[in-house]
Amino acid sequence: MAVWSYPPTRKQVVATVLLFAAGASLFGYGAYLSLANVEPQRARAKARSEFVRERLRKVIGD
């Protein structure tokens, strides 16, 4: 733990708490958006994979 020469003022503590809360909320919102968009990304990847497989089957002739 850090040792300070003087304790932080009330204003500094409030600013620290507010900035921490803002950062945590942005992090949480980013995680939410990331998880909310997982299924469409999986669907696109699966469709692309199927397209490549079909294309290779046509080219190879199987």
Distance bins in CASP14 RR format, pairs under 12 A and 6 or more apart:
PFRMAT RR
TARGET T0000
AUTHOR 0000-0000-0000
RMODE 2
METHOD distances of the structure
MODEL  1
2 8 0 0 0 0 0 1 0 0 0 0 0
4 12 0 0 0 0 0 1 0 0 0 0 0
6 12 0 0 0 0 0 1 0 0 0 0 0
7 13 0 0 0 0 1 0 0 0 0 0 0
8 14 0 0 0 0 1 0 0 0 0 0 0
8 15 0 0 0 0 1 0 0 0 0 0 0
8 16 1 0 0 1 0 0 0 0 0 0 0
8 17 0 0 0 0 0 1 0 0 0 0 0
9 15 0 0 0 0 1 0 0 0 0 0 0
9 16 0 0 0 0 0 1 0 0 0 0 0
10 16 0 0 0 0 0 1 0 0 0 0 0
10 17 0 0 0 0 0 1 0 0 0 0 0
11 17 0 0 0 0 0 1 0 0 0 0 0
11 18 0 0 0 0 0 1 0 0 0 0 0
12 18 0 0 0 0 0 1 0 0 0 0 0
12 19 0 0 0 0 0 1 0 0 0 0 0
13 19 0 0 0 0 0 1 0 0 0 0 0
13 20 0 0 0 0 0 1 0 0 0 0 0
14 20 0 0 0 0 0 1 0 0 0 0 0
14 21 0 0 0 0 0 1 0 0 0 0 0
15 21 0 0 0 0 0 1 0 0 0 0 0
15 22 0 0 0 0 0 1 0 0 0 0 0
16 22 0 0 0 0 0 1 0 0 0 0 0
16 23 0 0 0 0 0 1 0 0 0 0 0
17 23 0 0 0 0 0 1 0 0 0 0 0
17 24 0 0 0 0 0 1 0 0 0 0 0
18 24 0 0 0 0 0 1 0 0 0 0 0
18 25 0 0 0 0 0 1 0 0 0 0 0
19 25 0 0 0 0 0 1 0 0 0 0 0
19 26 0 0 0 0 0 1 0 0 0 0 0
20 26 0 0 0 0 0 1 0 0 0 0 0
20 27 0 0 0 0 0 1 0 0 0 0 0
21 27 0 0 0 0 0 1 0 0 0 0 0
21 28 0 0 0 0 0 1 0 0 0 0 0
22 28 0 0 0 0 0 1 0 0 0 0 0
22 29 0 0 0 0 0 1 0 0 0 0 0
23 29 0 0 0 0 1 0 0 0 0 0 0
23 30 0 0 0 0 0 1 0 0 0 0 0
23 31 0 0 0 0 0 1 0 0 0 0 0
24 30 0 0 0 0 0 1 0 0 0 0 0
24 31 0 0 0 0 0 1 0 0 0 0 0
25 31 0 0 0 0 0 1 0 0 0 0 0
25 32 0 0 0 0 0 1 0 0 0 0 0
26 32 0 0 0 0 0 1 0 0 0 0 0
26 33 0 0 0 0 0 1 0 0 0 0 0
27 33 0 0 0 0 0 1 0 0 0 0 0
27 34 0 0 0 0 0 1 0 0 0 0 0
28 34 0 0 0 0 1 0 0 0 0 0 0
28 35 0 0 0 0 1 0 0 0 0 0 0
28 36 0 0 0 0 0 1 0 0 0 0 0
29 35 0 0 0 0 0 1 0 0 0 0 0
29 36 0 0 0 0 0 1 0 0 0 0 0
30 36 0 0 0 0 1 0 0 0 0 0 0
30 37 0 0 0 0 0 1 0 0 0 0 0
31 37 0 0 0 0 0 1 0 0 0 0 0
31 38 0 0 0 0 0 1 0 0 0 0 0
32 38 0 0 0 0 0 1 0 0 0 0 0
33 40 0 0 0 0 0 1 0 0 0 0 0
33 41 0 0 0 0 0 1 0 0 0 0 0
34 40 0 0 0 0 0 1 0 0 0 0 0
34 41 0 0 0 0 1 0 0 0 0 0 0
35 41 0 0 0 0 0 1 0 0 0 0 0
35 42 0 0 0 0 0 1 0 0 0 0 0
37 43 0 0 0 0 0 1 0 0 0 0 0
37 44 0 0 0 0 0 1 0 0 0 0 0
38 44 0 0 0 0 0 1 0 0 0 0 0
38 45 0 0 0 0 0 1 0 0 0 0 0
39 45 0 0 0 0 0 1 0 0 0 0 0
39 46 0 0 0 0 0 1 0 0 0 0 0
40 46 0 0 0 0 0 1 0 0 0 0 0
40 47 0 0 0 0 0 1 0 0 0 0 0
41 47 0 0 0 0 0 1 0 0 0 0 0
41 48 0 0 0 0 0 1 0 0 0 0 0
42 48 0 0 0 0 0 1 0 0 0 0 0
42 49 0 0 0 0 0 1 0 0 0 0 0
43 49 0 0 0 0 0 1 0 0 0 0 0
43 50 0 0 0 0 0 1 0 0 0 0 0
44 50 0 0 0 0 0 1 0 0 0 0 0
44 51 0 0 0 0 0 1 0 0 0 0 0
45 51 0 0 0 0 0 1 0 0 0 0 0
45 52 0 0 0 0 0 1 0 0 0 0 0
46 52 0 0 0 0 0 1 0 0 0 0 0
46 53 0 0 0 0 0 1 0 0 0 0 0
47 53 0 0 0 0 0 1 0 0 0 0 0
47 54 0 0 0 0 0 1 0 0 0 0 0
48 54 0 0 0 0 0 1 0 0 0 0 0
48 55 0 0 0 0 0 1 0 0 0 0 0
49 55 0 0 0 0 0 1 0 0 0 0 0
49 56 0 0 0 0 0 1 0 0 0 0 0
50 56 0 0 0 0 0 1 0 0 0 0 0
50 57 0 0 0 0 0 1 0 0 0 0 0
51 57 0 0 0 0 0 1 0 0 0 0 0
51 58 0 0 0 0 0 1 0 0 0 0 0
52 58 0 0 0 0 0 1 0 0 0 0 0
52 59 0 0 0 0 0 1 0 0 0 0 0
52 60 0 0 0 0 0 1 0 0 0 0 0
53 59 0 0 0 0 0 1 0 0 0 0 0
53 60 0 0 0 0 0 1 0 0 0 0 0
53 62 0 0 0 0 0 1 0 0 0 0 0
54 60 0 0 0 0 0 1 0 0 0 0 0
54 61 0 0 0 0 0 1 0 0 0 0 0
54 62 0 0 0 0 0 1 0 0 0 0 0
55 61 0 0 0 0 0 1 0 0 0 0 0
55 62 0 0 0 0 0 1 0 0 0 0 0
56 62 0 0 0 0 1 0 0 0 0 0 0
END
